[in-house]
């Protein structure tokens, strides 16, 4: 009986973990040009965006895509 409850708890914990892992926004390698939509400006050395506003906009869009997928 206790094994069934433990197995159910383990399965539920795994489901929660899978949801969290699916929502993680993975960073992309640095780009020479800004990755924010149609910006196209040169990016700051070692980043993928020309400014913090473009980075924030791109992160908001990425989060919206993840949450709207469910």
Phi and psi in degrees as a GROMACS rama.xvg file:
@    title "Ramachandran Plot"
@    xaxis  label "Phi"
@    yaxis  label "Psi"
@TYPE xy
-67.9736  -30.8857  UNK-2
-65.6324  -37.4491  UNK-3
-62.6828  -43.821  UNK-4
-65.4308  -41.8828  UNK-5
-64.7305  -41.2166  UNK-6
-63.7057  -41.301  UNK-7
-64.9638  -42.6101  UNK-8
-63.6581  -40.763  UNK-9
-64.2558  -41.9544  UNK-10
-64.9287  -41.0521  UNK-11
-66.4229  -41.5907  UNK-12
-62.0014  -40.0933  UNK-13
-64.6662  -39.4356  UNK-14
-62.4806  -43.6351  UNK-15
-63.0547  -42.0134  UNK-16
-62.373  -42.0927  UNK-17
-62.1255  -38.9956  UNK-18
-65.0318  -44.9235  UNK-19
-63.3775  -44.843  UNK-20
-64.2815  -34.6224  UNK-21
-69.018  -24.9892  UNK-22
-89.502  -6.60778  UNK-23
-69.0701  130.602  UNK-24
-88.2562  114.712  UNK-25
-82.9414  137.117  UNK-26
-75.0902  147.79  UNK-27
-100.916  157.295  UNK-28
-63.4623  155.645  UNK-29
-58.512  148.238  UNK-30
-124.487  151.551  UNK-31
-75.4484  -25.473  UNK-32
-120.209  155.375  UNK-33
-60.126  133.098  UNK-34
-88.7141  2.53159  UNK-35
-82.2811  98.8428  UNK-36
50.7575  -122.098  UNK-37
-98.7205  16.864  UNK-38
-58.7424  -62.1055  UNK-39
72.8522  1.73642  UNK-40
-69.2426  155.844  UNK-41
-62.4505  139.551  UNK-42
-84.2307  160.441  UNK-43
-70.4983  141.482  UNK-44
-50.0504  125.534  UNK-45
84.8996  3.13134  UNK-46
-123.562  -173.769  UNK-47
-119.967  11.2567  UNK-48
-136.329  153.235  UNK-49
-82.7335  -23.2212  UNK-50
-156.915  168.286  UNK-51
-67.779  -29.0205  UNK-52
-65.6752  -41.4343  UNK-53
-65.3882  -40.8608  UNK-54
-62.0847  -45.9598  UNK-55
-63.2142  -41.3221  UNK-56
-61.4362  -44.9325  UNK-57
-65.1146  -38.3777  UNK-58
-66.458  -39.3239  UNK-59
-62.5878  -42.9075  UNK-60
-64.0423  -43.1486  UNK-61
-63.4606  -42.6387  UNK-62
-64.0066  -41.1341  UNK-63
-62.2429  -39.9176  UNK-64
-63.2375  -39.7889  UNK-65
-67.6362  -47.1091  UNK-66
-73.0745  -28.87  UNK-67
-78.6287  -12.9953  UNK-68
-76.6905  -20.7928  UNK-69
